[in-house]
Amino acid sequence: MKLLKKFSIAFIASSVLAVSAIAVEPQKGNEKPPPPPKERGEVPRPPKESPPPRDNNNNGNKGNNDGKHGGRP
């Protein structure tokens, strides 16, 4: 009975190793040719609008956050 158990374990282990070796090996005849290179077409960019000038008289975003030190409120 012990001999049968050892043989069955050895058979299962060898079959698992054989199946994993077949699965890892790359399959032949499955290679696809690389796709043809795409033509680079130039995309016209719209002209960039300049931002409105800053008004130095208003006290906009000066970083006054009442003693908070960043992060989430």
MMTF fields as JSON, N, C-alpha, C and O atoms, coordinates in Angstrom:
{
  "mmtfVersion": "1.0.0",
  "mmtfProducer": "UNKNOWN",
  "numBonds": 291,
  "numAtoms": 292,
  "numGroups": 73,
  "numChains": 1,
  "numModels": 1,
  "chainsPerModel": [1],
  "groupsPerChain": [73],
  "chainIdList": ["A"],
  "bondAtomList": [4, 2, 8, 6, 12, 10, 16, 14, 20, 18, 24, 22, 28, 26, 32, 30, 36, 34, 40, 38, 44, 42, 48, 46, 52, 50, 56, 54, 60, 58, 64, 62, 68, 66, 72, 70, 76, 74, 80, 78, 84, 82, 88, 86, 92, 90, 96, 94, 100, 98, 104, 102, 108, 106, 112, 110, 116, 114, 120, 118, 124, 122, 128, 126, 132, 130, 136, 134, 140, 138, 144, 142, 148, 146, 152, 150, 156, 154, 160, 158, 164, 162, 168, 166, 172, 170, 176, 174, 180, 178, 184, 182, 188, 186, 192, 190, 196, 194, 200, 198, 204, 202, 208, 206, 212, 210, 216, 214, 220, 218, 224, 222, 228, 226, 232, 230, 236, 234, 240, 238, 244, 242, 248, 246, 252, 250, 256, 254, 260, 258, 264, 262, 268, 266, 272, 270, 276, 274, 280, 278, 284, 282, 288, 286],
  "bondOrderList": [1, 1, 1, 1, 1, 1, 1, 1, 1, 1, 1, 1, 1, 1, 1, 1, 1, 1, 1, 1, 1, 1, 1, 1, 1, 1, 1, 1, 1, 1, 1, 1, 1, 1, 1, 1, 1, 1, 1, 1, 1, 1, 1, 1, 1, 1, 1, 1, 1, 1, 1, 1, 1, 1, 1, 1, 1, 1, 1, 1, 1, 1, 1, 1, 1, 1, 1, 1, 1, 1, 1, 1],
  "groupList": [{"groupName": "MET", "atomNameList": ["N", "CA", "C", "O"], "elementList": ["N", "C", "C", "O"], "formalChargeList": [0, 0, 0, 0], "bondAtomList": [1, 0, 2, 1, 3, 2], "bondOrderList": [1, 1, 2], "singleLetterCode": "M", "chemCompType": "L-PEPTIDE LINKING"}, {"groupName": "LYS", "atomNameList": ["N", "CA", "C", "O"], "elementList": ["N", "C", "C", "O"], "formalChargeList": [0, 0, 0, 0], "bondAtomList": [1, 0, 2, 1, 3, 2], "bondOrderList": [1, 1, 2], "singleLetterCode": "K", "chemCompType": "L-PEPTIDE LINKING"}, {"groupName": "LEU", "atomNameList": ["N", "CA", "C", "O"], "elementList": ["N", "C", "C", "O"], "formalChargeList": [0, 0, 0, 0], "bondAtomList": [1, 0, 2, 1, 3, 2], "bondOrderList": [1, 1, 2], "singleLetterCode": "L", "chemCompType": "L-PEPTIDE LINKING"}, {"groupName": "PHE", "atomNameList": ["N", "CA", "C", "O"], "elementList": ["N", "C", "C", "O"], "formalChargeList": [0, 0, 0, 0], "bondAtomList": [1, 0, 2, 1, 3, 2], "bondOrderList": [1, 1, 2], "singleLetterCode": "F", "chemCompType": "L-PEPTIDE LINKING"}, {"groupName": "SER", "atomNameList": ["N", "CA", "C", "O"], "elementList": ["N", "C", "C", "O"], "formalChargeList": [0, 0, 0, 0], "bondAtomList": [1, 0, 2, 1, 3, 2], "bondOrderList": [1, 1, 2], "singleLetterCode": "S", "chemCompType": "L-PEPTIDE LINKING"}, {"groupName": "ILE", "atomNameList": ["N", "CA", "C", "O"], "elementList": ["N", "C", "C", "O"], "formalChargeList": [0, 0, 0, 0], "bondAtomList": [1, 0, 2, 1, 3, 2], "bondOrderList": [1, 1, 2], "singleLetterCode": "I", "chemCompType": "L-PEPTIDE LINKING"}, {"groupName": "ALA", "atomNameList": ["N", "CA", "C", "O"], "elementList": ["N", "C", "C", "O"], "formalChargeList": [0, 0, 0, 0], "bondAtomList": [1, 0, 2, 1, 3, 2], "bondOrderList": [1, 1, 2], "singleLetterCode": "A", "chemCompType": "L-PEPTIDE LINKING"}, {"groupName": "VAL", "atomNameList": ["N", "CA", "C", "O"], "elementList": ["N", "C", "C", "O"], "formalChargeList": [0, 0, 0, 0], "bondAtomList": [1, 0, 2, 1, 3, 2], "bondOrderList": [1, 1, 2], "singleLetterCode": "V", "chemCompType": "L-PEPTIDE LINKING"}, {"groupName": "GLU", "atomNameList": ["N", "CA", "C", "O"], "elementList": ["N", "C", "C", "O"], "formalChargeList": [0, 0, 0, 0], "bondAtomList": [1, 0, 2, 1, 3, 2], "bondOrderList": [1, 1, 2], "singleLetterCode": "E", "chemCompType": "L-PEPTIDE LINKING"}, {"groupName": "PRO", "atomNameList": ["N", "CA", "C", "O"], "elementList": ["N", "C", "C", "O"], "formalChargeList": [0, 0, 0, 0], "bondAtomList": [1, 0, 2, 1, 3, 2], "bondOrderList": [1, 1, 2], "singleLetterCode": "P", "chemCompType": "L-PEPTIDE LINKING"}, {"groupName": "GLN", "atomNameList": ["N", "CA", "C", "O"], "elementList": ["N", "C", "C", "O"], "formalChargeList": [0, 0, 0, 0], "bondAtomList": [1, 0, 2, 1, 3, 2], "bondOrderList": [1, 1, 2], "singleLetterCode": "Q", "chemCompType": "L-PEPTIDE LINKING"}, {"groupName": "GLY", "atomNameList": ["N", "CA", "C", "O"], "elementList": ["N", "C", "C", "O"], "formalChargeList": [0, 0, 0, 0], "bondAtomList": [1, 0, 2, 1, 3, 2], "bondOrderList": [1, 1, 2], "singleLetterCode": "G", "chemCompType": "PEPTIDE LINKING"}, {"groupName": "ASN", "atomNameList": ["N", "CA", "C", "O"], "elementList": ["N", "C", "C", "O"], "formalChargeList": [0, 0, 0, 0], "bondAtomList": [1, 0, 2, 1, 3, 2], "bondOrderList": [1, 1, 2], "singleLetterCode": "N", "chemCompType": "L-PEPTIDE LINKING"}, {"groupName": "ARG", "atomNameList": ["N", "CA", "C", "O"], "elementList": ["N", "C", "C", "O"], "formalChargeList": [0, 0, 0, 0], "bondAtomList": [1, 0, 2, 1, 3, 2], "bondOrderList": [1, 1, 2], "singleLetterCode": "R", "chemCompType": "L-PEPTIDE LINKING"}, {"groupName": "ASP", "atomNameList": ["N", "CA", "C", "O"], "elementList": ["N", "C", "C", "O"], "formalChargeList": [0, 0, 0, 0], "bondAtomList": [1, 0, 2, 1, 3, 2], "bondOrderList": [1, 1, 2], "singleLetterCode": "D", "chemCompType": "L-PEPTIDE LINKING"}, {"groupName": "HIS", "atomNameList": ["N", "CA", "C", "O"], "elementList": ["N", "C", "C", "O"], "formalChargeList": [0, 0, 0, 0], "bondAtomList": [1, 0, 2, 1, 3, 2], "bondOrderList": [1, 1, 2], "singleLetterCode": "H", "chemCompType": "L-PEPTIDE LINKING"}],
  "groupTypeList": [0, 1, 2, 2, 1, 1, 3, 4, 5, 6, 3, 5, 6, 4, 4, 7, 2, 6, 7, 4, 6, 5, 6, 7, 8, 9, 10, 1, 11, 12, 8, 1, 9, 9, 9, 9, 9, 1, 8, 13, 11, 8, 7, 9, 13, 9, 9, 1, 8, 4, 9, 9, 9, 13, 14, 12, 12, 12, 12, 11, 12, 1, 11, 12, 12, 14, 11, 1, 15, 11, 11, 13, 9],
  "groupIdList": [1, 2, 3, 4, 5, 6, 7, 8, 9, 10, 11, 12, 13, 14, 15, 16, 17, 18, 19, 20, 21, 22, 23, 24, 25, 26, 27, 28, 29, 30, 31, 32, 33, 34, 35, 36, 37, 38, 39, 40, 41, 42, 43, 44, 45, 46, 47, 48, 49, 50, 51, 52, 53, 54, 55, 56, 57, 58, 59, 60, 61, 62, 63, 64, 65, 66, 67, 68, 69, 70, 71, 72, 73],
  "secStructList": [7, 2, 2, 2, 2, 2, 2, 2, 2, 2, 2, 2, 2, 2, 2, 2, 2, 2, 2, 2, 2, 2, 2, 2, 1, 7, 7, 6, 6, 7, 7, 7, 7, 7, 7, 7, 7, 7, 7, 7, 7, 7, 7, 7, 7, 7, 7, 7, 7, 7, 7, 7, 7, 7, 7, 6, 6, 1, 7, 7, 7, 7, 7, 7, 7, 6, 6, 7, 7, 1, 1, 7, 7],
  "xCoordList": [0.828, 0.0, 0.874, 0.568, 1.973, 2.867, 3.507, 3.69, 3.842, 4.473, 3.518, 3.933, 2.262, 1.265, 1.088, 0.954, 1.084, 0.941, 2.131, 1.952, 3.353, 4.544, 4.522, 4.861, 4.115, 4.05, 3.002, 3.228, 1.866, 0.822, 1.253, 0.98, 1.92, 2.412, 3.473, 3.473, 4.372, 5.411, 4.799, 5.249, 3.781, 3.124, 2.416, 2.511, 1.718, 1.008, 1.999, 1.784, 3.086, 4.081, 4.732, 4.937, 5.056, 5.697, 4.733, 5.132, 3.456, 2.494, 2.25, 2.066, 2.246, 2.088, 3.279, 3.109, 4.464, 5.65, 5.626, 6.01, 5.184, 5.126, 4.103, 4.361, 2.955, 1.924, 2.394, 2.153, 3.054, 3.536, 4.628, 4.705, 5.474, 6.52, 5.909, 6.398, 4.846, 4.182, 3.484, 3.48, 2.894, 2.162, 3.099, 2.733, 4.306, 5.244, 5.908, 6.238, 6.114, 6.79, 5.943, 4.749, 6.532, 5.75, 5.278, 5.998, 4.097, 3.528, 4.098, 4.263, 4.39, 4.955, 3.837, 2.798, 4.039, 3.052, 1.968, 0.986, 2.123, 1.118, 1.539, 0.806, 2.729, 3.246, 2.505, 2.296, 2.118, 1.466, 2.491, 3.357, 2.407, 3.342, 3.048, 1.899, 4.066, 3.832, 2.931, 2.967, 2.138, 1.249, 2.052, 3.152, 1.515, 2.249, 2.343, 1.44, 3.41, 3.555, 2.499, 2.127, 2.031, 1.008, 1.675, 2.769, 0.992, 1.512, 1.225, 0.133, 2.206, 2.025, 1.425, 2.076, 0.183, -0.463, -0.346, -0.492, -0.085, 0.039, -1.34, -2.17, -1.566, -2.84, -2.642, -1.794, -3.408, -3.233, -3.727, -4.826, -2.923, -3.3, -3.942, -3.483, -5.0, -5.615, -4.68, -3.898, -4.754, -3.877, -4.215, -5.382, -3.186, -3.364, -3.715, -3.024, -4.814, -5.233, -4.459, -4.256, -4.035, -3.307, -4.307, -5.407, -3.95, -4.867, -5.042, -4.188, -6.136, -6.323, -5.261, -4.782, -4.891, -3.851, -4.321, -5.512, -3.384, -3.712, -3.977, -3.344, -4.935, -5.235, -4.549, -4.896, -3.577, -2.799, -3.544, -3.094, -4.685, -5.396, -6.322, -6.592, -6.81, -7.711, -6.89, -5.784, -7.414, -6.72, -7.258, -7.9, -7.003, -7.534, -6.961, -7.025, -6.427, -5.93, -4.556, -3.535, -4.547, -3.292, -2.84, -1.793, -3.614, -3.215, -3.67, -3.139, -4.616, -5.1, -6.12, -7.25, -5.716, -6.637, -6.794, -6.97, -6.732, -7.063, -6.33, -6.948, -5.045, -4.245, -4.257, -3.642, -4.932, -4.93, -3.628, -3.081, -3.152, -1.884, -2.062, -1.329, -2.99, -3.18, -3.91, -4.391, -3.989, -4.693, -6.194, -6.65, -6.933, -8.39, -9.024, -8.527, -10.115, -10.775, -11.467, -12.066],
  "yCoordList": [-1.196, 0.0, 1.263, 2.242, 1.222, 2.378, 2.611, 3.746, 1.495, 1.602, 2.227, 3.048, 1.842, 2.408, 3.894, 4.676, 4.289, 5.702, 6.51, 7.605, 5.972, 6.672, 6.819, 7.875, 5.736, 5.801, 6.805, 7.54, 6.834, 7.771, 9.216, 10.089, 9.477, 10.83, 11.226, 12.359, 10.306, 10.598, 10.846, 11.733, 10.069, 10.248, 11.598, 12.302, 11.949, 13.239, 14.394, 15.365, 14.294, 15.37, 15.522, 16.644, 14.419, 14.522, 15.053, 15.796, 14.672, 15.192, 16.684, 17.419, 17.136, 18.568, 19.339, 20.404, 18.813, 19.48, 19.509, 20.51, 18.432, 18.389, 19.382, 20.071, 19.458, 20.394, 21.832, 22.668, 22.136, 23.511, 23.856, 24.999, 22.892, 23.157, 23.422, 24.271, 22.702, 22.926, 24.281, 24.969, 24.665, 25.927, 27.12, 28.151, 26.997, 28.12, 28.274, 29.392, 27.182, 27.234, 27.998, 27.726, 28.952, 29.715, 28.811, 27.911, 29.059, 28.266, 28.748, 29.948, 27.818, 28.169, 28.394, 27.738, 29.305, 29.584, 30.536, 30.752, 31.096, 31.993, 33.454, 34.361, 33.674, 35.04, 35.816, 35.317, 37.019, 37.892, 38.91, 39.328, 39.31, 40.331, 41.66, 41.938, 42.475, 43.762, 44.651, 44.57, 45.484, 46.351, 47.376, 47.749, 47.83, 48.821, 50.136, 50.467, 50.882, 52.148, 53.158, 53.238, 53.925, 54.928, 56.213, 56.57, 56.89, 58.166, 59.228, 59.285, 60.058, 61.125, 62.335, 62.994, 62.605, 63.77, 64.938, 64.774, 66.105, 67.277, 67.814, 68.011, 68.045, 68.588, 70.072, 70.444, 70.926, 72.368, 72.726, 72.34, 73.45, 73.87, 75.253, 76.124, 75.447, 76.779, 77.785, 77.409, 79.047, 80.039, 80.166, 80.138, 80.304, 80.385, 81.815, 82.769, 81.928, 83.264, 83.644, 82.828, 84.887, 85.334, 85.634, 86.114, 85.364, 85.614, 87.116, 87.91, 87.498, 88.937, 89.449, 88.695, 90.706, 91.228, 91.24, 91.383, 91.091, 91.098, 92.526, 93.491, 92.601, 93.894, 93.911, 93.136, 94.799, 94.823, 95.477, 95.417, 96.103, 96.804, 95.889, 96.153, 94.823, 93.973, 93.001, 92.623, 92.612, 91.692, 90.281, 89.704, 89.748, 88.443, 87.32, 87.366, 86.357, 85.177, 85.481, 85.314, 85.924, 86.26, 85.146, 85.259, 84.079, 82.979, 83.164, 82.507, 84.019, 84.228, 83.127, 83.166, 82.165, 81.082, 80.931, 79.819, 82.013, 82.084, 81.07, 80.381, 80.966, 80.121, 78.64, 77.831, 78.281, 76.869, 76.599, 77.491, 75.387, 75.051, 74.078, 73.092, 74.318, 73.475, 72.195, 72.022, 71.306, 70.04, 70.235, 71.281, 69.218, 69.28, 70.073, 70.061, 70.759, 71.521, 70.606, 71.081],
  "zCoordList": [0.0, 0.0, 0.0, -0.681, 0.781, 0.812, -0.552, -0.99, -1.213, -2.525, -3.548, -4.366, -3.5, -4.401, -4.143, -5.084, -2.885, -2.525, -3.044, -3.579, -2.888, -3.368, -4.888, -5.422, -5.592, -7.042, -7.513, -8.475, -6.839, -7.253, -7.007, -7.832, -5.892, -5.608, -6.636, -7.117, -6.974, -7.957, -9.342, -10.069, -9.704, -10.992, -11.066, -12.071, -10.015, -9.995, -10.048, -10.773, -9.281, -9.268, -10.639, -11.102, -11.29, -12.604, -13.653, -14.55, -13.541, -14.513, -14.312, -15.282, -13.057, -12.793, -13.349, -13.942, -13.164, -13.706, -15.235, -15.84, -15.856, -17.32, -17.855, -18.841, -17.215, -17.667, -17.487, -18.358, -16.386, -16.183, -17.186, -17.636, -17.548, -18.545, -19.917, -20.662, -20.251, -21.533, -21.546, -22.567, -20.419, -20.359, -20.446, -21.009, -19.898, -19.894, -21.249, -21.644, -21.972, -23.264, -24.272, -24.394, -25.0, -25.974, -27.116, -27.551, -27.575, -28.658, -29.992, -30.211, -30.857, -32.157, -33.159, -33.088, -34.079, -35.111, -34.633, -35.342, -33.472, -32.911, -33.048, -32.651, -33.614, -33.69, -34.771, -35.878, -34.444, -35.416, -35.906, -35.137, -37.158, -37.635, -36.947, -36.602, -36.749, -36.09, -36.943, -38.171, -36.317, -37.107, -37.891, -37.482, -39.004, -39.795, -39.03, -38.261, -39.23, -38.505, -38.937, -40.108, -37.959, -38.252, -38.734, -38.296, -39.638, -40.11, -39.068, -38.502, -38.825, -37.844, -38.546, -39.356, -38.218, -38.789, -37.829, -36.618, -38.366, -37.498, -37.181, -38.068, -35.908, -35.453, -35.189, -34.378, -35.859, -35.612, -34.216, -33.817, -33.497, -32.149, -32.213, -32.952, -31.438, -31.433, -30.755, -29.882, -31.147, -30.51, -29.035, -28.642, -28.238, -26.789, -26.407, -26.765, -25.668, -25.23, -23.982, -23.083, -23.944, -22.763, -21.643, -21.92, -20.39, -19.289, -19.063, -19.458, -18.435, -18.177, -17.211, -16.364, -17.328, -16.444, -14.992, -14.714, -14.088, -12.666, -12.198, -12.628, -11.305, -10.701, -9.34, -8.448, -9.19, -7.952, -6.8, -5.656, -7.093, -6.024, -5.229, -4.057, -5.848, -5.062, -4.224, -4.609, -3.119, -2.224, -2.459, -1.581, -3.603, -3.994, -3.15, -1.922, -3.772, -3.084, -2.506, -3.174, -1.27, -0.615, 0.323, 0.959, 0.413, 1.277, 2.711, 3.606, 2.954, 4.312, 4.617, 4.131, 5.408, 5.722, 7.242, 7.741, 7.95, 9.379, 10.222, 11.034, 10.051, 10.909, 10.542, 11.237, 9.483, 9.065, 8.304, 7.656, 8.39, 7.758, 6.604, 6.522, 5.733, 4.559, 4.901, 6.021, 3.943, 4.153, 3.959, 3.498, 4.318, 4.163, 5.298, 6.424, 5.001, 6.082, 7.071, 8.036]
}
